[in-house]
């Protein structure tokens, strides 16, 4: 079985690539575990000054893997809660990493892929990329990624995108703050390098303290995130096993509209 995470070290920069292009870098339990482990290893390595997160192929991440969703649709509430906690732990690791992080957004990002972007300190995406938080279309909510998405784009924009599930483009992602920069695809690597060059000028201890300061002032600490994770994991578990969640997941897997869709939708 191929590794779902490609790890490349160049000088003081560690690049982690979601390496499942055949399924648009969708999450499954193995990818979540491997990415979390790679991030923790990077955090403990004093030689790593910055981490770049990107996707293989033309997609950043399509969110949940179809096979993974199929398994979880038939799982118990407790199994779904444990599953959600593993994804929550990954997001928490990335968000509170002591090293500066850059999301190199090489294409579309949906659901949990948007969560990864929101957890990074700097997000640079290419023009033409599409984004969505479409969980409501499955009878679900973006529970475990919600603290990070709300911190990135604000509650007002999050309310709109959470309830509509609409697809939005890179220009809109830039406008609402999900992306810090939007560049042509040919300029993506140069833009990432410019940011890495700027990061290289900062003291690593000061950068850690500055990052922690900004997060604390925004009300985000590891302890508060842990408490929210438990609450949100229980929420997503309850929704996945609810009649509406089962109908939404079933409709998605069967490639049909769920029963609640209005005739003109």
C-alpha positions in Angstrom: 0.0 0.0 0.0 1.5 3.4 -1.0 2.0 6.0 1.6 -0.8 8.7 1.5 1.6 11.4 2.6 4.7 12.3 0.6 7.4 13.9 2.8 10.1 16.1 1.3 12.8 18.0 3.2 14.7 20.9 1.5 16.9 22.8 3.9 14.8 23.9 6.8 11.5 23.5 4.9 9.4 20.3 5.2 6.8 19.8 2.5 4.0 17.4 3.2 2.0 16.4 0.2 -1.4 14.7 0.3 -0.6 11.9 -2.1 -3.9 10.3 -3.1 -4.4 12.0 -6.5 -6.6 9.1 -7.8 -9.3 10.2 -5.3 -8.5 13.9 -5.3 -6.5 13.6 -2.0 -9.6 12.7 -0.1 -9.2 11.8 3.6 -9.4 8.3 5.0 -8.3 7.0 8.4 -4.8 6.2 7.2 -4.2 9.6 5.6 -5.4 11.3 8.8 -3.1 9.1 11.0 -0.1 9.6 8.7 -0.5 13.3 8.4 -0.9 13.8 12.1 2.2 11.7 12.8 4.3 13.6 10.1 3.2 17.0 11.7 4.2 15.9 15.2 7.6 14.7 13.9 8.1 18.0 12.2 7.2 19.9 15.4 9.8 17.9 17.4 12.6 18.5 14.8 14.6 21.6 15.6 16.0 21.7 12.1 12.5 22.3 10.6 11.7 26.0 10.4 8.6 25.9 8.3 6.0 23.3 7.0 4.3 23.5 3.6 1.1 21.5 3.1 -0.1 20.8 -0.4 -1.8 18.2 -2.6 -0.6 15.9 -5.4 -2.1 16.4 -8.9 -4.7 19.1 -9.6 -6.6 19.0 -6.3 -5.7 20.1 -2.8 -8.2 17.9 -1.0 -11.7 16.7 -1.8 -12.5 16.1 1.9 -13.9 12.8 3.0 -13.0 9.6 1.0 -16.0 7.8 -0.5 -15.0 4.4 1.0 -14.4 5.9 4.4 -17.8 7.6 4.3 -19.5 4.3 3.3 -17.8 2.6 6.3 -18.8 5.3 8.7 -22.4 5.4 7.5 -22.8 1.9 8.9 -20.9 2.5 12.1 -22.3 3.1 15.5 -22.5 6.5 17.2 -19.5 5.6 19.4 -17.4 4.5 16.4 -18.3 7.7 14.6 -17.4 9.8 17.7 -14.0 8.1 17.8 -13.5 8.7 14.1 -14.4 12.4 14.4 -12.0 12.7 17.3 -9.1 11.4 15.2 -9.8 14.1 12.5 -10.2 16.7 15.2 -6.8 15.8 16.6 -5.2 16.3 13.2 -6.7 19.7 12.9 -5.6 20.7 16.4 -2.1 19.5 15.7 -1.8 21.5 12.5 -3.4 24.6 14.0 -1.2 24.7 17.1 2.0 23.6 15.4 5.0 25.5 16.8 6.4 26.0 13.4 5.0 28.4 10.8 2.8 26.6 8.2 1.9 27.4 4.6 -1.0 25.9 2.8 0.0 25.6 -0.9 -3.5 25.3 -2.3 -2.9 23.8 -5.7 -6.5 23.2 -6.6 -10.0 22.6 -5.2 -10.7 22.1 -1.5 -13.9 20.8 0.0 -15.0 20.0 3.6 -12.0 18.9 5.6 -9.7 20.2 2.9 -11.0 23.7 3.8 -10.3 22.9 7.4 -6.6 22.2 6.7 -6.3 25.5 4.9 -7.9 27.4 7.8 -5.5 25.7 10.2 -2.4 27.0 8.4 -0.8 30.3 9.2 -0.5 31.4 5.6 -2.7 30.2 2.7 -1.8 30.7 -0.9 -4.1 29.4 -3.6 -4.3 29.4 -7.4 -6.9 31.3 -9.4 -9.7 29.0 -10.6 -9.8 26.8 -7.5 -13.1 25.9 -6.0 -14.1 25.6 -2.4 -17.1 24.3 -0.5 -18.4 23.4 3.0 -21.1 21.3 1.6 -21.9 19.0 4.6 -25.5 20.2 5.0 -26.2 18.6 1.6 -25.5 15.3 3.4 -27.5 16.1 6.4 -24.3 16.8 8.4 -22.3 19.8 9.6 -18.6 20.8 9.4 -18.3 20.2 13.1 -14.7 19.4 13.9 -13.3 22.0 11.4 -15.7 24.7 12.5 -13.5 26.5 15.1 -10.7 26.9 12.6 -12.9 27.9 9.7 -14.8 30.5 11.8 -11.4 31.9 13.1 -10.3 32.2 9.5 -13.3 33.8 7.8 -15.4 35.0 10.7 -18.8 33.9 12.0 -20.8 35.9 9.5 -19.3 34.3 6.4 -19.2 30.9 8.1 -22.9 31.1 8.8 -23.6 31.7 5.1 -21.3 29.0 3.8 -22.3 26.4 6.5 -26.0 26.7 5.8 -25.9 27.1 2.0 -23.1 24.5 1.2 -22.5 26.6 -1.9 -19.4 26.3 -4.0 -17.2 29.5 -4.1 -14.2 30.4 -6.1 -10.6 31.5 -5.2 -11.5 35.2 -5.5 -14.2 34.8 -2.9 -11.9 32.7 -0.8 -9.4 35.6 -0.9 -12.1 38.2 -0.1 -13.4 36.4 3.0 -10.0 35.5 4.3 -9.7 31.8 3.7 -6.8 32.6 1.3 -4.1 35.3 2.0 -3.0 35.3 -1.7 -4.5 34.2 -5.0 -2.0 33.8 -7.8 -1.9 32.2 -11.3 -1.0 28.5 -11.2 2.4 29.2 -12.8 3.3 31.6 -10.0 2.3 29.4 -7.1 5.7 28.0 -6.2 7.3 31.5 -6.5 4.7 32.9 -4.1 5.3 30.1 -1.6 9.1 30.7 -1.9 8.7 34.4 -1.2 6.8 33.6 2.0 9.3 31.0 3.1 12.1 33.6 2.5 10.2 36.1 4.7 9.7 33.4 7.4 13.4 32.6 7.4 14.2 36.0 8.7 12.2 35.6 11.9 13.5 34.1 15.1 12.0 30.6 15.6 11.2 31.1 19.3 9.7 34.5 18.6 7.6 33.1 15.7 6.3 30.4 18.0 5.4 33.0 20.7 3.9 35.3 18.1 1.7 32.5 16.7 0.6 31.5 20.2 -0.1 35.1 21.1 -2.4 35.6 18.1 -4.3 32.4 18.8 -4.7 33.2 22.5 -6.0 36.7 21.7 -8.5 35.0 19.4 -9.6 32.8 22.2 -8.0 29.6 20.8 -5.8 27.5 23.1 -5.1 23.8 23.0 -7.2 23.2 26.1 -10.2 25.1 24.7 -9.8 23.3 21.4 -9.8 19.9 23.1 -13.0 20.6 24.9 -14.7 21.8 21.7 -13.4 18.7 19.8 -15.2 16.4 22.3 -18.4 18.4 21.9 -18.2 18.5 18.1 -17.3 14.9 17.8 -20.4 14.0 19.7 -22.5 16.2 17.5 -21.2 14.8 14.2 -21.6 11.2 15.5 -25.2 11.9 16.4 -25.9 13.5 13.0 -24.3 10.6 11.1 -26.5 8.0 12.7 -29.7 10.2 12.7 -32.4 9.5 10.1 -31.5 12.7 8.2 -27.8 11.9 8.2 -28.4 8.3 7.1 -30.6 9.6 4.3 -28.0 12.2 3.2 -25.1 9.8 3.2 -27.2 7.1 1.5 -28.3 9.5 -1.2 -24.7 10.6 -1.8 -23.4 7.1 -2.0 -26.3 6.1 -4.3 -25.8 9.2 -6.4 -29.4 10.5 -6.0 -30.9 13.6 -4.4 -31.8 13.3 -0.7 -35.6 13.3 0.0 -35.5 16.7 1.5 -34.4 18.5 -1.7 -37.1 21.0 -2.8 -38.3 20.6 -6.4 -36.7 23.9 -7.6 -33.3 23.3 -5.9 
